[in-house]
Amino acid sequence: MKVLQFTIPVAHDSAVIVQEDIMPHFYTHLHRHNEAQLIWIKEGEGTLVVDNHLYAFKANDVYLLGANQPHLFKSNPEYFVENSGLQIQALMIFFDPNGKLTPLLDLPEMQVLKSFLHQQQAGFKVPSKHNELIISRMLAVQQAKNQELMISFLQLLNSLYLTSSKAEPLAAIRSSQFSENEGIRIANIFNYIMQHYERLITLEEVAEQAHMTPQAFCRYFKKHTRQTFVSFLNEMRINEACKKLTSGRYESIATAAYTCGFNSVTNFNRVFKAVKGESPKAYLEHYFSNFG
């Protein structure tokens, strides 16, 4: 079986790389690359895994991911159904602050933006009220060439800097910097959990996937993610439950709970409140109140 890389090379011969993807679903494996990545989700829904944190993403969300930050845009299950008619579409801008852009960022006049990029290595989601501005800047970069592309890119960076003060980091504390082999192992663990969260998953089962004893696996997982296996699994399940509850396609909270791997509504309510800070009912009331 082919072993997938954890650090994925971004094919380019430029300092700023613009890429637009239209596919049935996003790339299915946790990975990283040397470049920072600004991504506008034009179409598609799912879960963003970044470092050891989970976020639901949807159309028109915009994220900045730091250089070498492990991440995965996991499309919802319905995107993998044959002939579903669904697709994802995303506009991405890649750039390496420590690569070909280094001479530019080392200029005295660029120290504010250089410091901004250094401080945002944990990534952030662009506040929705600023999406229109950032998207327009991204489109300007996509449409420009040669020196005009660099001018548009600097305007984009400046807008990100000006709008980032209210943004919450995607990872408050960056998890351990993985070696390539560690990254592959962690990616395999994450992928296995994401593929099987809907049913009972035992510690022994996941440890076996990592070729470790349960005790060694617990130490390894906590060291590299700063979370226990159970807390990560619970966060994954609650994140999926939130998407199902807010979709309006489930008749009851209990139905969503059972389809996300919980064996009782009581346990689901307890874990939900521990993860989200409120009950499922209160969460839904706040969600639809804000949505309305």
C-alpha positions as CSV (number, residue, x, y, z in Angstrom):
1,M,0.0,0.0,0.0
2,K,1.3,3.4,-0.9
3,V,2.2,5.6,2.1
4,L,0.8,9.1,1.7
5,Q,3.1,12.0,2.4
6,F,2.2,14.3,5.4
7,T,4.0,17.3,4.0
8,I,2.5,17.9,0.6
9,P,4.5,19.9,-2.0
10,V,2.7,22.7,-3.6
11,A,3.6,22.8,-7.3
12,H,4.7,26.3,-8.3
13,D,7.4,28.4,-9.8
14,S,6.2,31.7,-8.3
15,A,6.3,33.5,-5.0
16,V,2.5,33.7,-4.9
17,I,0.5,30.7,-6.1
18,V,-3.2,31.0,-7.0
19,Q,-5.2,27.8,-7.4
20,E,-8.9,27.2,-7.9
21,D,-10.4,23.7,-7.3
22,I,-13.7,22.3,-8.5
23,M,-14.0,18.7,-7.4
24,P,-16.5,16.2,-5.9
25,H,-14.9,16.7,-2.5
26,F,-11.8,18.0,-0.7
27,Y,-8.5,16.2,-0.3
28,T,-9.2,13.4,2.2
29,H,-6.0,13.3,4.3
30,L,-4.6,15.4,7.1
31,H,-1.5,17.1,5.7
32,R,0.7,20.2,5.8
33,H,2.8,22.3,3.3
34,N,5.5,24.9,3.7
35,E,3.3,27.6,2.4
36,A,0.7,29.6,4.3
37,Q,-2.8,29.1,2.7
38,L,-5.6,31.6,2.3
39,I,-8.8,29.7,1.2
40,W,-12.2,30.9,0.2
41,I,-14.8,28.1,0.3
42,K,-17.0,29.1,-2.7
43,E,-19.1,25.9,-2.5
44,G,-19.1,23.0,0.0
45,E,-19.7,22.0,3.6
46,G,-17.8,19.9,6.1
47,T,-15.4,19.9,9.0
48,L,-12.1,21.7,9.1
49,V,-9.5,19.8,11.2
50,V,-6.6,22.2,12.0
51,D,-3.9,21.1,14.4
52,N,-6.1,19.3,17.0
53,H,-9.2,21.5,16.7
54,L,-12.4,21.0,14.7
55,Y,-14.6,23.6,13.0
56,A,-17.7,23.3,10.8
57,F,-17.1,25.1,7.4
58,K,-19.6,26.2,4.8
59,A,-19.8,28.3,1.6
60,N,-18.3,31.8,1.8
61,D,-16.1,31.0,4.8
62,V,-12.5,32.3,4.5
63,Y,-9.6,30.9,6.4
64,L,-5.9,31.7,6.7
65,L,-3.8,28.6,7.6
66,G,-0.2,29.0,8.8
67,A,2.8,27.6,7.1
68,N,3.3,23.9,8.0
69,Q,0.0,23.9,10.0
70,P,-1.6,20.4,9.8
71,H,-5.1,20.6,8.4
72,L,-7.8,18.8,6.6
73,F,-11.1,20.1,5.0
74,K,-13.3,17.0,5.5
75,S,-16.3,17.2,3.2
76,N,-19.6,15.9,4.6
77,P,-20.5,12.3,3.9
78,E,-23.0,13.2,1.2
79,Y,-20.2,14.5,-1.0
80,F,-18.9,11.0,-1.3
81,V,-22.2,9.5,-2.5
82,E,-21.9,8.5,-6.2
83,N,-24.0,10.7,-8.5
84,S,-24.9,13.0,-5.7
85,G,-24.5,16.0,-7.9
86,L,-22.6,17.8,-5.1
87,Q,-19.2,19.4,-5.6
88,I,-16.8,21.7,-3.8
89,Q,-15.2,24.8,-5.2
90,A,-12.5,26.8,-3.5
91,L,-10.1,29.6,-4.4
92,M,-6.7,29.3,-2.7
93,I,-3.7,31.5,-2.4
94,F,-0.4,29.9,-1.3
95,F,2.7,31.8,-0.2
96,D,5.8,30.9,1.8
97,P,6.9,33.8,4.1
98,N,10.2,32.0,4.5
99,G,10.8,31.3,0.8
100,K,10.9,33.6,-2.2
101,L,9.0,36.4,-0.3
102,T,11.8,36.7,2.3
103,P,13.7,39.6,0.6
104,L,10.5,41.5,0.2
105,L,9.4,40.9,3.8
106,D,12.8,41.9,5.1
107,L,12.5,45.4,3.8
108,P,12.1,48.0,6.7
109,E,8.8,49.1,5.4
110,M,7.4,45.6,5.5
111,Q,8.1,44.8,9.2
112,V,4.5,45.3,10.3
113,L,3.3,42.7,7.8
114,K,6.2,40.4,8.5
115,S,5.3,40.5,12.2
116,F,1.7,39.9,11.4
117,L,2.4,36.8,9.4
118,H,4.7,35.5,12.2
119,Q,2.0,36.1,14.8
120,Q,-0.7,34.3,12.7
121,Q,1.0,30.9,12.4
122,A,-1.9,29.4,14.3
123,G,-4.2,30.6,11.5
124,F,-7.6,32.3,11.8
125,K,-11.1,32.5,10.3
126,V,-11.8,35.8,8.7
127,P,-14.7,37.5,10.5
128,S,-17.8,37.2,8.3
129,K,-18.3,41.0,8.2
130,H,-14.9,41.3,6.4
131,N,-15.5,38.4,3.9
132,E,-16.6,40.6,1.0
133,L,-13.4,42.8,1.3
134,I,-11.0,39.8,1.5
135,I,-12.8,37.9,-1.3
136,S,-12.5,40.9,-3.6
137,R,-8.8,41.2,-2.8
138,M,-8.3,37.5,-3.5
139,L,-10.1,37.8,-6.9
140,A,-7.8,40.8,-7.7
141,V,-4.8,38.6,-7.1
142,Q,-6.3,35.8,-9.2
143,Q,-6.9,38.1,-12.1
144,A,-3.5,40.0,-12.0
145,K,-0.2,39.1,-13.6
146,N,3.5,40.0,-13.1
147,Q,4.1,43.1,-10.9
148,E,0.4,43.8,-10.7
149,L,-0.1,40.4,-9.0
150,M,2.5,41.4,-6.3
151,I,0.8,44.8,-5.8
152,S,-2.6,43.1,-5.4
153,F,-1.1,40.5,-3.1
154,L,0.4,43.2,-0.8
155,Q,-3.0,44.9,-0.7
156,L,-4.5,41.5,0.3
157,L,-2.0,41.0,3.1
158,N,-2.6,44.6,4.3
159,S,-6.4,43.9,4.4
160,L,-5.9,40.7,6.3
161,Y,-3.7,42.5,8.8
162,L,-6.3,45.3,9.3
163,T,-9.2,42.8,9.7
164,S,-7.5,40.3,11.9
165,S,-7.7,42.0,15.3
166,K,-11.1,40.6,16.0
167,A,-10.4,37.1,14.6
168,E,-10.0,34.1,16.9
169,P,-7.0,31.9,16.2
170,L,-7.8,28.4,14.9
171,A,-5.4,26.9,17.4
172,A,-4.7,28.9,20.5
173,I,-1.6,26.8,21.1
174,R,0.2,25.2,18.2
175,S,0.5,21.5,18.7
176,S,3.9,19.7,18.5
177,Q,5.8,20.2,15.3
178,F,5.6,16.8,13.7
179,S,8.4,15.0,12.0
180,E,7.3,13.5,8.7
181,N,6.9,10.0,10.2
182,E,5.0,11.3,13.2
183,G,2.8,13.3,10.9
184,I,1.9,10.2,8.9
185,R,1.1,8.3,12.0
186,I,-1.1,11.1,13.5
187,A,-2.8,11.6,10.1
188,N,-3.7,7.9,10.0
189,I,-5.1,8.0,13.5
190,F,-7.2,11.1,12.7
191,N,-8.4,9.7,9.4
192,Y,-9.5,6.4,11.2
193,I,-11.4,8.3,13.9
194,M,-13.1,10.5,11.3
195,Q,-14.2,7.4,9.2
196,H,-15.6,5.5,12.2
197,Y,-16.8,8.1,14.7
198,E,-20.5,7.1,14.1
199,R,-20.0,3.7,15.8
200,L,-18.4,2.5,19.0
201,I,-14.6,3.0,18.8
202,T,-12.5,1.5,21.6
203,L,-9.1,2.7,22.8
204,E,-7.7,-0.8,22.0
205,E,-9.0,-0.6,18.4
206,V,-7.4,2.8,17.7
207,A,-4.2,1.9,19.5
208,E,-3.9,-1.2,17.2
209,Q,-4.2,1.0,14.2
210,A,-1.2,3.0,15.5
211,H,0.7,-0.3,16.3
212,M,0.9,0.6,20.0
213,T,-0.3,-0.7,23.3
214,P,-3.3,1.3,24.7
215,Q,-1.1,2.8,27.4
216,A,1.6,3.9,24.9
217,F,-1.0,5.2,22.5
218,C,-2.6,7.4,25.2
219,R,0.8,9.0,26.0
220,Y,1.6,9.5,22.3
221,F,-1.7,11.0,21.4
222,K,-1.7,13.4,24.4
223,K,1.9,14.5,23.7
224,H,1.3,15.3,20.0
225,T,-2.3,16.7,20.2
226,R,-2.5,18.1,23.8
227,Q,-5.8,16.2,24.0
228,T,-6.8,12.8,25.2
229,F,-8.2,10.3,22.7
230,V,-11.6,10.5,24.3
231,S,-11.8,14.3,24.3
232,F,-10.9,14.4,20.6
233,L,-13.4,11.7,19.7
234,N,-16.1,13.6,21.7
235,E,-15.3,16.9,20.0
236,M,-15.5,15.2,16.6
237,R,-18.9,13.7,17.4
238,I,-20.3,16.9,18.9
239,N,-19.1,18.9,15.9
240,E,-20.9,16.4,13.5
241,A,-24.0,16.5,15.7
242,C,-24.1,20.3,15.5
243,K,-24.0,20.2,11.7
244,K,-26.8,17.6,11.7
245,L,-29.0,19.5,14.2
246,T,-28.7,22.8,12.4
247,S,-29.3,21.2,8.9
248,G,-33.0,20.7,9.8
249,R,-32.9,17.2,8.4
250,Y,-33.2,15.4,11.7
251,E,-36.5,15.0,13.5
252,S,-35.0,15.1,17.0
253,I,-31.9,15.6,19.1
254,A,-32.0,11.9,20.0
255,T,-31.8,10.9,16.3
256,A,-28.7,13.1,15.7
257,A,-27.1,11.8,18.9
258,Y,-27.4,8.1,17.9
259,T,-26.1,8.8,14.4
260,C,-23.0,10.4,15.8
261,G,-21.9,7.4,18.0
262,F,-23.6,8.1,21.3
263,N,-25.4,5.2,23.0
264,S,-27.7,7.4,25.1
265,V,-29.3,10.8,25.0
266,T,-28.3,11.4,28.6
267,N,-24.6,10.9,27.8
268,F,-24.9,13.0,24.6
269,N,-26.4,15.9,26.6
270,R,-23.6,15.7,29.2
271,V,-20.8,15.6,26.6
272,F,-22.5,18.3,24.4
273,K,-22.6,20.7,27.4
274,A,-19.0,19.9,28.3
275,V,-17.8,20.7,24.7
276,K,-20.1,23.6,23.8
277,G,-20.9,25.1,27.2
278,E,-24.7,24.8,26.8
279,S,-27.3,22.1,26.2
280,P,-28.2,21.0,22.7
281,K,-31.6,22.8,23.0
282,A,-30.0,26.1,24.1
283,Y,-27.4,25.7,21.3
284,L,-30.1,25.4,18.7
285,E,-32.1,28.3,20.0
286,H,-29.0,30.5,19.9
287,Y,-28.0,29.3,16.4
288,F,-31.4,29.9,14.8
289,S,-31.9,33.2,16.6
290,N,-28.5,34.4,15.2
291,F,-29.3,32.9,11.8
292,G,-32.7,34.6,11.7
